[in-house]
Amino acid sequence: MNFYGLGYWELMDTPIAAFWLMLRNIDRLKAEADLRRLENTVMATAGAKEALTDYQKRLSAEIGLVALETPKLDREGLHALKALTKAE
């Protein structure tokens, strides 16, 4: 099952029902990727500006918001951890 990145022994340990389920899904997953490539190609070559903008918004929504804010250093927590290491 090279598609899933499974080695021989991992494949042999896979339950038979899961094996057949994974095997049936390979074509479906490949078709989904092919459809995305086709849509990207069509939008890049013949897409109207408005359609291209809508497509970009839809893809951005699929990606979602990765980070809301940068993490801040908790100095009190850091000092508490340092105090714990000094106590030992």
HTML snippet that shows the backbone in 3Dmol.js (N, CA, C, O; Angstrom):
<script src="https://3Dmol.org/build/3Dmol-min.js"></script>
<div id="view" style="width:600px;height:400px;position:relative"></div>
<script>
const pdb = `
ATOM      1  N   MET A   1       0.839  -1.187   0.000  1.00  0.00           N
ATOM      2  CA  MET A   1       0.000   0.000   0.000  1.00  0.00           C
ATOM      3  C   MET A   1       0.873   1.236   0.000  1.00  0.00           C
ATOM      4  O   MET A   1       0.855   2.034   0.937  1.00  0.00           O
ATOM      5  N   ASN A   2       1.621   1.374  -1.046  1.00  0.00           N
ATOM      6  CA  ASN A   2       2.523   2.509  -1.180  1.00  0.00           C
ATOM      7  C   ASN A   2       1.773   3.835  -1.102  1.00  0.00           C
ATOM      8  O   ASN A   2       2.332   4.829  -0.637  1.00  0.00           O
ATOM      9  N   PHE A   3       0.525   3.869  -1.544  1.00  0.00           N
ATOM     10  CA  PHE A   3      -0.278   5.090  -1.515  1.00  0.00           C
ATOM     11  C   PHE A   3      -0.374   5.647  -0.102  1.00  0.00           C
ATOM     12  O   PHE A   3      -0.316   6.861   0.092  1.00  0.00           O
ATOM     13  N   TYR A   4      -0.518   4.777   0.875  1.00  0.00           N
ATOM     14  CA  TYR A   4      -0.649   5.195   2.271  1.00  0.00           C
ATOM     15  C   TYR A   4       0.688   5.239   3.004  1.00  0.00           C
ATOM     16  O   TYR A   4       0.735   5.628   4.171  1.00  0.00           O
ATOM     17  N   GLY A   5       1.758   4.854   2.351  1.00  0.00           N
ATOM     18  CA  GLY A   5       3.072   4.866   2.989  1.00  0.00           C
ATOM     19  C   GLY A   5       3.271   3.716   3.971  1.00  0.00           C
ATOM     20  O   GLY A   5       4.052   3.833   4.916  1.00  0.00           O
ATOM     21  N   LEU A   6       2.578   2.625   3.754  1.00  0.00           N
ATOM     22  CA  LEU A   6       2.707   1.464   4.634  1.00  0.00           C
ATOM     23  C   LEU A   6       3.789   0.527   4.119  1.00  0.00           C
ATOM     24  O   LEU A   6       3.893   0.281   2.917  1.00  0.00           O
ATOM     25  N   GLY A   7       4.580   0.015   5.025  1.00  0.00           N
ATOM     26  CA  GLY A   7       5.558  -0.999   4.675  1.00  0.00           C
ATOM     27  C   GLY A   7       4.912  -2.371   4.651  1.00  0.00           C
ATOM     28  O   GLY A   7       3.733  -2.518   4.972  1.00  0.00           O
ATOM     29  N   TYR A   8       5.689  -3.372   4.270  1.00  0.00           N
ATOM     30  CA  TYR A   8       5.168  -4.733   4.142  1.00  0.00           C
ATOM     31  C   TYR A   8       4.582  -5.238   5.455  1.00  0.00           C
ATOM     32  O   TYR A   8       3.459  -5.742   5.480  1.00  0.00           O
ATOM     33  N   TRP A   9       5.329  -5.107   6.538  1.00  0.00           N
ATOM     34  CA  TRP A   9       4.869  -5.665   7.814  1.00  0.00           C
ATOM     35  C   TRP A   9       3.704  -4.868   8.393  1.00  0.00           C
ATOM     36  O   TRP A   9       2.828  -5.437   9.044  1.00  0.00           O
ATOM     37  N   GLU A  10       3.686  -3.573   8.163  1.00  0.00           N
ATOM     38  CA  GLU A  10       2.524  -2.783   8.598  1.00  0.00           C
ATOM     39  C   GLU A  10       1.280  -3.219   7.835  1.00  0.00           C
ATOM     40  O   GLU A  10       0.192  -3.318   8.402  1.00  0.00           O
ATOM     41  N   LEU A  11       1.454  -3.477   6.553  1.00  0.00           N
ATOM     42  CA  LEU A  11       0.338  -3.953   5.737  1.00  0.00           C
ATOM     43  C   LEU A  11      -0.152  -5.317   6.215  1.00  0.00           C
ATOM     44  O   LEU A  11      -1.357  -5.563   6.270  1.00  0.00           O
ATOM     45  N   MET A  12       0.777  -6.199   6.559  1.00  0.00           N
ATOM     46  CA  MET A  12       0.397  -7.525   7.030  1.00  0.00           C
ATOM     47  C   MET A  12      -0.334  -7.461   8.376  1.00  0.00           C
ATOM     48  O   MET A  12      -1.136  -8.344   8.682  1.00  0.00           O
ATOM     49  N   ASP A  13      -0.065  -6.427   9.183  1.00  0.00           N
ATOM     50  CA  ASP A  13      -0.734  -6.279  10.479  1.00  0.00           C
ATOM     51  C   ASP A  13      -2.093  -5.587  10.364  1.00  0.00           C
ATOM     52  O   ASP A  13      -2.839  -5.524  11.341  1.00  0.00           O
ATOM     53  N   THR A  14      -2.419  -5.071   9.182  1.00  0.00           N
ATOM     54  CA  THR A  14      -3.689  -4.369   8.984  1.00  0.00           C
ATOM     55  C   THR A  14      -4.836  -5.378   8.956  1.00  0.00           C
ATOM     56  O   THR A  14      -4.760  -6.378   8.242  1.00  0.00           O
ATOM     57  N   PRO A  15      -5.892  -5.129   9.720  1.00  0.00           N
ATOM     58  CA  PRO A  15      -7.059  -6.020   9.661  1.00  0.00           C
ATOM     59  C   PRO A  15      -7.624  -6.056   8.230  1.00  0.00           C
ATOM     60  O   PRO A  15      -7.580  -5.059   7.510  1.00  0.00           O
ATOM     61  N   ILE A  16      -8.145  -7.203   7.841  1.00  0.00           N
ATOM     62  CA  ILE A  16      -8.581  -7.403   6.455  1.00  0.00           C
ATOM     63  C   ILE A  16      -9.677  -6.420   6.047  1.00  0.00           C
ATOM     64  O   ILE A  16      -9.672  -5.940   4.913  1.00  0.00           O
ATOM     65  N   ALA A  17     -10.610  -6.110   6.937  1.00  0.00           N
ATOM     66  CA  ALA A  17     -11.679  -5.161   6.600  1.00  0.00           C
ATOM     67  C   ALA A  17     -11.103  -3.768   6.354  1.00  0.00           C
ATOM     68  O   ALA A  17     -11.524  -3.066   5.434  1.00  0.00           O
ATOM     69  N   ALA A  18     -10.136  -3.378   7.186  1.00  0.00           N
ATOM     70  CA  ALA A  18      -9.497  -2.075   7.003  1.00  0.00           C
ATOM     71  C   ALA A  18      -8.693  -2.042   5.707  1.00  0.00           C
ATOM     72  O   ALA A  18      -8.652  -1.019   5.022  1.00  0.00           O
ATOM     73  N   PHE A  19      -8.058  -3.159   5.374  1.00  0.00           N
ATOM     74  CA  PHE A  19      -7.297  -3.246   4.125  1.00  0.00           C
ATOM     75  C   PHE A  19      -8.186  -2.986   2.922  1.00  0.00           C
ATOM     76  O   PHE A  19      -7.845  -2.175   2.061  1.00  0.00           O
ATOM     77  N   TRP A  20      -9.330  -3.672   2.853  1.00  0.00           N
ATOM     78  CA  TRP A  20     -10.219  -3.497   1.704  1.00  0.00           C
ATOM     79  C   TRP A  20     -10.831  -2.110   1.685  1.00  0.00           C
ATOM     80  O   TRP A  20     -11.044  -1.552   0.608  1.00  0.00           O
ATOM     81  N   LEU A  21     -11.116  -1.545   2.827  1.00  0.00           N
ATOM     82  CA  LEU A  21     -11.629  -0.168   2.892  1.00  0.00           C
ATOM     83  C   LEU A  21     -10.587   0.811   2.355  1.00  0.00           C
ATOM     84  O   LEU A  21     -10.912   1.700   1.567  1.00  0.00           O
ATOM     85  N   MET A  22      -9.345   0.646   2.780  1.00  0.00           N
ATOM     86  CA  MET A  22      -8.274   1.526   2.309  1.00  0.00           C
ATOM     87  C   MET A  22      -8.063   1.351   0.810  1.00  0.00           C
ATOM     88  O   MET A  22      -7.848   2.329   0.095  1.00  0.00           O
ATOM     89  N   LEU A  23      -8.123   0.121   0.334  1.00  0.00           N
ATOM     90  CA  LEU A  23      -7.920  -0.143  -1.086  1.00  0.00           C
ATOM     91  C   LEU A  23      -9.007   0.519  -1.930  1.00  0.00           C
ATOM     92  O   LEU A  23      -8.720   1.092  -2.981  1.00  0.00           O
ATOM     93  N   ARG A  24     -10.251   0.440  -1.469  1.00  0.00           N
ATOM     94  CA  ARG A  24     -11.353   1.070  -2.213  1.00  0.00           C
ATOM     95  C   ARG A  24     -11.250   2.591  -2.200  1.00  0.00           C
ATOM     96  O   ARG A  24     -11.719   3.245  -3.131  1.00  0.00           O
ATOM     97  N   ASN A  25     -10.651   3.158  -1.172  1.00  0.00           N
ATOM     98  CA  ASN A  25     -10.568   4.612  -1.070  1.00  0.00           C
ATOM     99  C   ASN A  25      -9.440   5.224  -1.893  1.00  0.00           C
ATOM    100  O   ASN A  25      -9.432   6.437  -2.101  1.00  0.00           O
ATOM    101  N   ILE A  26      -8.506   4.437  -2.359  1.00  0.00           N
ATOM    102  CA  ILE A  26      -7.380   4.984  -3.120  1.00  0.00           C
ATOM    103  C   ILE A  26      -7.869   5.724  -4.364  1.00  0.00           C
ATOM    104  O   ILE A  26      -7.456   6.857  -4.609  1.00  0.00           O
ATOM    105  N   ASP A  27      -8.743   5.095  -5.151  1.00  0.00           N
ATOM    106  CA  ASP A  27      -9.244   5.750  -6.359  1.00  0.00           C
ATOM    107  C   ASP A  27     -10.040   7.007  -6.020  1.00  0.00           C
ATOM    108  O   ASP A  27      -9.942   8.013  -6.723  1.00  0.00           O
ATOM    109  N   ARG A  28     -10.817   6.955  -4.959  1.00  0.00           N
ATOM    110  CA  ARG A  28     -11.595   8.124  -4.557  1.00  0.00           C
ATOM    111  C   ARG A  28     -10.686   9.279  -4.168  1.00  0.00           C
ATOM    112  O   ARG A  28     -10.926  10.420  -4.563  1.00  0.00           O
ATOM    113  N   LEU A  29      -9.644   8.991  -3.398  1.00  0.00           N
ATOM    114  CA  LEU A  29      -8.713  10.035  -2.975  1.00  0.00           C
ATOM    115  C   LEU A  29      -7.911  10.590  -4.149  1.00  0.00           C
ATOM    116  O   LEU A  29      -7.657  11.793  -4.219  1.00  0.00           O
ATOM    117  N   LYS A  30      -7.518   9.720  -5.064  1.00  0.00           N
ATOM    118  CA  LYS A  30      -6.801  10.187  -6.253  1.00  0.00           C
ATOM    119  C   LYS A  30      -7.711  11.055  -7.121  1.00  0.00           C
ATOM    120  O   LYS A  30      -7.264  12.064  -7.665  1.00  0.00           O
ATOM    121  N   ALA A  31      -8.972  10.675  -7.255  1.00  0.00           N
ATOM    122  CA  ALA A  31      -9.917  11.460  -8.044  1.00  0.00           C
ATOM    123  C   ALA A  31     -10.123  12.840  -7.428  1.00  0.00           C
ATOM    124  O   ALA A  31     -10.241  13.833  -8.146  1.00  0.00           O
ATOM    125  N   GLU A  32     -10.167  12.901  -6.105  1.00  0.00           N
ATOM    126  CA  GLU A  32     -10.312  14.192  -5.426  1.00  0.00           C
ATOM    127  C   GLU A  32      -9.117  15.096  -5.726  1.00  0.00           C
ATOM    128  O   GLU A  32      -9.291  16.285  -5.993  1.00  0.00           O
ATOM    129  N   ALA A  33      -7.906  14.537  -5.684  1.00  0.00           N
ATOM    130  CA  ALA A  33      -6.701  15.320  -5.986  1.00  0.00           C
ATOM    131  C   ALA A  33      -6.686  15.743  -7.451  1.00  0.00           C
ATOM    132  O   ALA A  33      -6.303  16.869  -7.768  1.00  0.00           O
ATOM    133  N   ASP A  34      -7.104  14.838  -8.355  1.00  0.00           N
ATOM    134  CA  ASP A  34      -7.149  15.171  -9.777  1.00  0.00           C
ATOM    135  C   ASP A  34      -8.164  16.283 -10.050  1.00  0.00           C
ATOM    136  O   ASP A  34      -7.916  17.180 -10.856  1.00  0.00           O
ATOM    137  N   LEU A  35      -9.299  16.212  -9.372  1.00  0.00           N
ATOM    138  CA  LEU A  35     -10.317  17.241  -9.538  1.00  0.00           C
ATOM    139  C   LEU A  35      -9.796  18.598  -9.070  1.00  0.00           C
ATOM    140  O   LEU A  35     -10.056  19.616  -9.711  1.00  0.00           O
ATOM    141  N   ARG A  36      -9.070  18.616  -7.970  1.00  0.00           N
ATOM    142  CA  ARG A  36      -8.493  19.862  -7.472  1.00  0.00           C
ATOM    143  C   ARG A  36      -7.476  20.409  -8.477  1.00  0.00           C
ATOM    144  O   ARG A  36      -7.460  21.610  -8.747  1.00  0.00           O
ATOM    145  N   ARG A  37      -6.631  19.542  -9.030  1.00  0.00           N
ATOM    146  CA  ARG A  37      -5.647  19.994 -10.036  1.00  0.00           C
ATOM    147  C   ARG A  37      -6.345  20.545 -11.268  1.00  0.00           C
ATOM    148  O   ARG A  37      -5.935  21.568 -11.817  1.00  0.00           O
ATOM    149  N   LEU A  38      -7.409  19.858 -11.702  1.00  0.00           N
ATOM    150  CA  LEU A  38      -8.156  20.322 -12.867  1.00  0.00           C
ATOM    151  C   LEU A  38      -8.767  21.697 -12.603  1.00  0.00           C
ATOM    152  O   LEU A  38      -8.692  22.588 -13.449  1.00  0.00           O
ATOM    153  N   GLU A  39      -9.363  21.862 -11.443  1.00  0.00           N
ATOM    154  CA  GLU A  39      -9.966  23.144 -11.088  1.00  0.00           C
ATOM    155  C   GLU A  39      -8.910  24.239 -11.024  1.00  0.00           C
ATOM    156  O   GLU A  39      -9.146  25.354 -11.488  1.00  0.00           O
ATOM    157  N   ASN A  40      -7.745  23.932 -10.453  1.00  0.00           N
ATOM    158  CA  ASN A  40      -6.652  24.905 -10.404  1.00  0.00           C
ATOM    159  C   ASN A  40      -6.208  25.306 -11.803  1.00  0.00           C
ATOM    160  O   ASN A  40      -5.982  26.485 -12.076  1.00  0.00           O
ATOM    161  N   THR A  41      -6.086  24.324 -12.687  1.00  0.00           N
ATOM    162  CA  THR A  41      -5.642  24.599 -14.051  1.00  0.00           C
ATOM    163  C   THR A  41      -6.655  25.460 -14.798  1.00  0.00           C
ATOM    164  O   THR A  41      -6.283  26.418 -15.475  1.00  0.00           O
ATOM    165  N   VAL A  42      -7.930  25.116 -14.674  1.00  0.00           N
ATOM    166  CA  VAL A  42      -8.971  25.888 -15.356  1.00  0.00           C
ATOM    167  C   VAL A  42      -9.005  27.319 -14.836  1.00  0.00           C
ATOM    168  O   VAL A  42      -9.111  28.261 -15.620  1.00  0.00           O
ATOM    169  N   MET A  43      -8.918  27.483 -13.545  1.00  0.00           N
ATOM    170  CA  MET A  43      -8.975  28.829 -12.968  1.00  0.00           C
ATOM    171  C   MET A  43      -7.746  29.642 -13.370  1.00  0.00           C
ATOM    172  O   MET A  43      -7.853  30.846 -13.602  1.00  0.00           O
ATOM    173  N   ALA A  44      -6.602  29.010 -13.453  1.00  0.00           N
ATOM    174  CA  ALA A  44      -5.377  29.736 -13.793  1.00  0.00           C
ATOM    175  C   ALA A  44      -5.331  30.122 -15.259  1.00  0.00           C
ATOM    176  O   ALA A  44      -4.746  31.148 -15.605  1.00  0.00           O
ATOM    177  N   THR A  45      -5.938  29.318 -16.134  1.00  0.00           N
ATOM    178  CA  THR A  45      -5.821  29.591 -17.557  1.00  0.00           C
ATOM    179  C   THR A  45      -6.993  30.378 -18.132  1.00  0.00           C
ATOM    180  O   THR A  45      -6.801  31.244 -18.985  1.00  0.00           O
ATOM    181  N   ALA A  46      -8.202  30.083 -17.670  1.00  0.00           N
ATOM    182  CA  ALA A  46      -9.356  30.708 -18.315  1.00  0.00           C
ATOM    183  C   ALA A  46     -10.316  31.365 -17.338  1.00  0.00           C
ATOM    184  O   ALA A  46     -11.412  31.770 -17.727  1.00  0.00           O
ATOM    185  N   GLY A  47      -9.924  31.478 -16.086  1.00  0.00           N
ATOM    186  CA  GLY A  47     -10.843  32.005 -15.091  1.00  0.00           C
ATOM    187  C   GLY A  47     -11.019  33.513 -15.189  1.00  0.00           C
ATOM    188  O   GLY A  47     -10.055  34.253 -15.385  1.00  0.00           O
ATOM    189  N   ALA A  48     -12.256  33.954 -15.049  1.00  0.00           N
ATOM    190  CA  ALA A  48     -12.531  35.390 -14.986  1.00  0.00           C
ATOM    191  C   ALA A  48     -12.021  35.912 -13.648  1.00  0.00           C
ATOM    192  O   ALA A  48     -11.884  35.151 -12.690  1.00  0.00           O
ATOM    193  N   LYS A  49     -11.745  37.190 -13.587  1.00  0.00           N
ATOM    194  CA  LYS A  49     -11.161  37.760 -12.379  1.00  0.00           C
ATOM    195  C   LYS A  49     -12.065  37.546 -11.163  1.00  0.00           C
ATOM    196  O   LYS A  49     -11.573  37.215 -10.084  1.00  0.00           O
ATOM    197  N   GLU A  50     -13.363  37.726 -11.319  1.00  0.00           N
ATOM    198  CA  GLU A  50     -14.292  37.549 -10.200  1.00  0.00           C
ATOM    199  C   GLU A  50     -14.334  36.077  -9.750  1.00  0.00           C
ATOM    200  O   GLU A  50     -14.335  35.792  -8.552  1.00  0.00           O
ATOM    201  N   ALA A  51     -14.368  35.156 -10.709  1.00  0.00           N
ATOM    202  CA  ALA A  51     -14.385  33.726 -10.377  1.00  0.00           C
ATOM    203  C   ALA A  51     -13.082  33.321  -9.698  1.00  0.00           C
ATOM    204  O   ALA A  51     -13.080  32.511  -8.771  1.00  0.00           O
ATOM    205  N   LEU A  52     -11.977  33.889 -10.166  1.00  0.00           N
ATOM    206  CA  LEU A  52     -10.682  33.591  -9.570  1.00  0.00           C
ATOM    207  C   LEU A  52     -10.620  34.085  -8.126  1.00  0.00           C
ATOM    208  O   LEU A  52     -10.085  33.398  -7.257  1.00  0.00           O
ATOM    209  N   THR A  53     -11.163  35.267  -7.870  1.00  0.00           N
ATOM    210  CA  THR A  53     -11.193  35.816  -6.512  1.00  0.00           C
ATOM    211  C   THR A  53     -12.058  34.944  -5.601  1.00  0.00           C
ATOM    212  O   THR A  53     -11.677  34.663  -4.465  1.00  0.00           O
ATOM    213  N   ASP A  54     -13.225  34.515  -6.100  1.00  0.00           N
ATOM    214  CA  ASP A  54     -14.100  33.641  -5.301  1.00  0.00           C
ATOM    215  C   ASP A  54     -13.421  32.313  -5.000  1.00  0.00           C
ATOM    216  O   ASP A  54     -13.537  31.790  -3.892  1.00  0.00           O
ATOM    217  N   TYR A  55     -12.712  31.767  -5.986  1.00  0.00           N
ATOM    218  CA  TYR A  55     -11.997  30.505  -5.790  1.00  0.00           C
ATOM    219  C   TYR A  55     -10.894  30.658  -4.751  1.00  0.00           C
ATOM    220  O   TYR A  55     -10.695  29.782  -3.910  1.00  0.00           O
ATOM    221  N   GLN A  56     -10.187  31.766  -4.814  1.00  0.00           N
ATOM    222  CA  GLN A  56      -9.126  32.018  -3.835  1.00  0.00           C
ATOM    223  C   GLN A  56      -9.711  32.136  -2.428  1.00  0.00           C
ATOM    224  O   GLN A  56      -9.128  31.616  -1.477  1.00  0.00           O
ATOM    225  N   LYS A  57     -10.845  32.806  -2.281  1.00  0.00           N
ATOM    226  CA  LYS A  57     -11.499  32.929  -0.967  1.00  0.00           C
ATOM    227  C   LYS A  57     -11.935  31.568  -0.444  1.00  0.00           C
ATOM    228  O   LYS A  57     -11.790  31.275   0.743  1.00  0.00           O
ATOM    229  N   ARG A  58     -12.475  30.728  -1.345  1.00  0.00           N
ATOM    230  CA  ARG A  58     -12.919  29.397  -0.921  1.00  0.00           C
ATOM    231  C   ARG A  58     -11.743  28.541  -0.453  1.00  0.00           C
ATOM    232  O   ARG A  58     -11.844  27.837   0.552  1.00  0.00           O
ATOM    233  N   LEU A  59     -10.626  28.602  -1.184  1.00  0.00           N
ATOM    234  CA  LEU A  59      -9.450  27.834  -0.768  1.00  0.00           C
ATOM    235  C   LEU A  59      -8.886  28.365   0.546  1.00  0.00           C
ATOM    236  O   LEU A  59      -8.444  27.587   1.391  1.00  0.00           O
ATOM    237  N   SER A  60      -8.898  29.673   0.720  1.00  0.00           N
ATOM    238  CA  SER A  60      -8.424  30.255   1.977  1.00  0.00           C
ATOM    239  C   SER A  60      -9.302  29.823   3.141  1.00  0.00           C
ATOM    240  O   SER A  60      -8.810  29.585   4.244  1.00  0.00           O
ATOM    241  N   ALA A  61     -10.607  29.723   2.891  1.00  0.00           N
ATOM    242  CA  ALA A  61     -11.522  29.259   3.943  1.00  0.00           C
ATOM    243  C   ALA A  61     -11.251  27.798   4.293  1.00  0.00           C
ATOM    244  O   ALA A  61     -11.357  27.411   5.457  1.00  0.00           O
ATOM    245  N   GLU A  62     -10.901  26.981   3.289  1.00  0.00           N
ATOM    246  CA  GLU A  62     -10.571  25.580   3.553  1.00  0.00           C
ATOM    247  C   GLU A  62      -9.314  25.462   4.406  1.00  0.00           C
ATOM    248  O   GLU A  62      -9.225  24.614   5.294  1.00  0.00           O
ATOM    249  N   ILE A  63      -8.344  26.329   4.119  1.00  0.00           N
ATOM    250  CA  ILE A  63      -7.104  26.308   4.898  1.00  0.00           C
ATOM    251  C   ILE A  63      -7.390  26.737   6.325  1.00  0.00           C
ATOM    252  O   ILE A  63      -6.856  26.158   7.271  1.00  0.00           O
ATOM    253  N   GLY A  64      -8.216  27.732   6.480  1.00  0.00           N
ATOM    254  CA  GLY A  64      -8.563  28.232   7.803  1.00  0.00           C
ATOM    255  C   GLY A  64      -7.498  29.155   8.343  1.00  0.00           C
ATOM    256  O   GLY A  64      -6.491  29.430   7.690  1.00  0.00           O
ATOM    257  N   LEU A  65      -7.738  29.620   9.535  1.00  0.00           N
ATOM    258  CA  LEU A  65      -6.815  30.523  10.203  1.00  0.00           C
ATOM    259  C   LEU A  65      -5.792  29.692  10.956  1.00  0.00           C
ATOM    260  O   LEU A  65      -6.148  28.912  11.839  1.00  0.00           O
ATOM    261  N   VAL A  66      -4.544  29.852  10.616  1.00  0.00           N
ATOM    262  CA  VAL A  66      -3.496  29.010  11.179  1.00  0.00           C
ATOM    263  C   VAL A  66      -3.111  29.468  12.578  1.00  0.00           C
ATOM    264  O   VAL A  66      -2.990  28.643  13.485  1.00  0.00           O
ATOM    265  N   ALA A  67      -2.919  30.755  12.766  1.00  0.00           N
ATOM    266  CA  ALA A  67      -2.512  31.258  14.079  1.00  0.00           C
ATOM    267  C   ALA A  67      -3.251  32.555  14.366  1.00  0.00           C
ATOM    268  O   ALA A  67      -3.321  33.441  13.515  1.00  0.00           O
ATOM    269  N   LEU A  68      -3.797  32.662  15.564  1.00  0.00           N
ATOM    270  CA  LEU A  68      -4.507  33.874  15.930  1.00  0.00           C
ATOM    271  C   LEU A  68      -3.567  34.968  16.412  1.00  0.00           C
ATOM    272  O   LEU A  68      -3.726  36.138  16.064  1.00  0.00           O
ATOM    273  N   GLU A  69      -2.610  34.585  17.198  1.00  0.00           N
ATOM    274  CA  GLU A  69      -1.680  35.569  17.746  1.00  0.00           C
ATOM    275  C   GLU A  69      -0.365  34.889  18.082  1.00  0.00           C
ATOM    276  O   GLU A  69      -0.288  33.664  18.177  1.00  0.00           O
ATOM    277  N   THR A  70       0.647  35.685  18.256  1.00  0.00           N
ATOM    278  CA  THR A  70       1.929  35.113  18.649  1.00  0.00           C
ATOM    279  C   THR A  70       1.899  34.812  20.140  1.00  0.00           C
ATOM    280  O   THR A  70       1.362  35.601  20.917  1.00  0.00           O
ATOM    281  N   PRO A  71       2.457  33.703  20.542  1.00  0.00           N
ATOM    282  CA  PRO A  71       2.444  33.366  21.965  1.00  0.00           C
ATOM    283  C   PRO A  71       3.290  34.348  22.767  1.00  0.00           C
ATOM    284  O   PRO A  71       4.320  34.835  22.300  1.00  0.00           O
ATOM    285  N   LYS A  72       2.836  34.624  23.971  1.00  0.00           N
ATOM    286  CA  LYS A  72       3.565  35.532  24.856  1.00  0.00           C
ATOM    287  C   LYS A  72       4.267  34.718  25.932  1.00  0.00           C
ATOM    288  O   LYS A  72       3.761  33.692  26.387  1.00  0.00           O
ATOM    289  N   LEU A  73       5.420  35.186  26.322  1.00  0.00           N
ATOM    290  CA  LEU A  73       6.207  34.503  27.342  1.00  0.00           C
ATOM    291  C   LEU A  73       5.559  34.686  28.711  1.00  0.00           C
ATOM    292  O   LEU A  73       5.288  35.808  29.140  1.00  0.00           O
ATOM    293  N   ASP A  74       5.317  33.579  29.383  1.00  0.00           N
ATOM    294  CA  ASP A  74       4.752  33.601  30.729  1.00  0.00           C
ATOM    295  C   ASP A  74       5.914  33.655  31.716  1.00  0.00           C
ATOM    296  O   ASP A  74       6.446  32.620  32.119  1.00  0.00           O
ATOM    297  N   ARG A  75       6.296  34.844  32.093  1.00  0.00           N
ATOM    298  CA  ARG A  75       7.458  35.017  32.972  1.00  0.00           C
ATOM    299  C   ARG A  75       7.226  34.411  34.354  1.00  0.00           C
ATOM    300  O   ARG A  75       8.144  33.822  34.925  1.00  0.00           O
ATOM    301  N   GLU A  76       6.033  34.544  34.892  1.00  0.00           N
ATOM    302  CA  GLU A  76       5.747  33.971  36.214  1.00  0.00           C
ATOM    303  C   GLU A  76       5.897  32.450  36.176  1.00  0.00           C
ATOM    304  O   GLU A  76       6.482  31.853  37.080  1.00  0.00           O
ATOM    305  N   GLY A  77       5.370  31.840  35.134  1.00  0.00           N
ATOM    306  CA  GLY A  77       5.503  30.397  35.000  1.00  0.00           C
ATOM    307  C   GLY A  77       6.949  29.970  34.815  1.00  0.00           C
ATOM    308  O   GLY A  77       7.368  28.937  35.338  1.00  0.00           O
ATOM    309  N   LEU A  78       7.716  30.767  34.069  1.00  0.00           N
ATOM    310  CA  LEU A  78       9.127  30.479  33.872  1.00  0.00           C
ATOM    311  C   LEU A  78       9.887  30.540  35.190  1.00  0.00           C
ATOM    312  O   LEU A  78      10.711  29.673  35.480  1.00  0.00           O
ATOM    313  N   HIS A  79       9.604  31.577  35.991  1.00  0.00           N
ATOM    314  CA  HIS A  79      10.272  31.699  37.291  1.00  0.00           C
ATOM    315  C   HIS A  79       9.882  30.548  38.216  1.00  0.00           C
ATOM    316  O   HIS A  79      10.711  30.057  38.981  1.00  0.00           O
ATOM    317  N   ALA A  80       8.619  30.118  38.147  1.00  0.00           N
ATOM    318  CA  ALA A  80       8.170  28.988  38.970  1.00  0.00           C
ATOM    319  C   ALA A  80       8.918  27.711  38.569  1.00  0.00           C
ATOM    320  O   ALA A  80       9.319  26.935  39.436  1.00  0.00           O
ATOM    321  N   LEU A  81       9.108  27.489  37.278  1.00  0.00           N
ATOM    322  CA  LEU A  81       9.853  26.316  36.827  1.00  0.00           C
ATOM    323  C   LEU A  81      11.320  26.379  37.254  1.00  0.00           C
ATOM    324  O   LEU A  81      11.900  25.376  37.669  1.00  0.00           O
ATOM    325  N   LYS A  82      11.903  27.556  37.148  1.00  0.00           N
ATOM    326  CA  LYS A  82      13.294  27.706  37.574  1.00  0.00           C
ATOM    327  C   LYS A  82      13.423  27.452  39.078  1.00  0.00           C
ATOM    328  O   LYS A  82      14.397  26.844  39.523  1.00  0.00           O
ATOM    329  N   ALA A  83      12.449  27.913  39.856  1.00  0.00           N
ATOM    330  CA  ALA A  83      12.461  27.679  41.291  1.00  0.00           C
ATOM    331  C   ALA A  83      12.383  26.191  41.619  1.00  0.00           C
ATOM    332  O   ALA A  83      12.996  25.731  42.582  1.00  0.00           O
ATOM    333  N   LEU A  84      11.630  25.445  40.822  1.00  0.00           N
ATOM    334  CA  LEU A  84      11.525  24.003  41.039  1.00  0.00           C
ATOM    335  C   LEU A  84      12.856  23.309  40.792  1.00  0.00           C
ATOM    336  O   LEU A  84      13.222  22.385  41.518  1.00  0.00           O
ATOM    337  N   THR A  85      13.576  23.750  39.773  1.00  0.00           N
ATOM    338  CA  THR A  85      14.872  23.102  39.493  1.00  0.00           C
ATOM    339  C   THR A  85      15.913  23.465  40.545  1.00  0.00           C
ATOM    340  O   THR A  85      16.802  22.662  40.826  1.00  0.00           O
ATOM    341  N   LYS A  86      15.822  24.645  41.126  1.00  0.00           N
ATOM    342  CA  LYS A  86      16.773  25.033  42.179  1.00  0.00           C
ATOM    343  C   LYS A  86      16.502  24.294  43.462  1.00  0.00           C
ATOM    344  O   LYS A  86      17.421  24.047  44.243  1.00  0.00           O
ATOM    345  N   ALA A  87      15.249  23.936  43.695  1.00  0.00           N
ATOM    346  CA  ALA A  87      14.889  23.243  44.942  1.00  0.00           C
ATOM    347  C   ALA A  87      15.455  21.829  44.991  1.00  0.00           C
ATOM    348  O   ALA A  87      15.659  21.282  46.075  1.00  0.00           O
ATOM    349  N   GLU A  88      15.710  21.235  43.829  1.00  0.00           N
ATOM    350  CA  GLU A  88      16.197  19.849  43.809  1.00  0.00           C
ATOM    351  C   GLU A  88      17.629  19.789  44.063  1.00  0.00           C
ATOM    352  O   GLU A  88      18.208  18.703  44.084  1.00  0.00           O
TER     353      GLU A  88
END
`;
const viewer = $3Dmol.createViewer("view");
viewer.addModel(pdb, "pdb");
viewer.setStyle({}, {cartoon: {color: "spectrum"}});
viewer.zoomTo();
viewer.render();
</script>
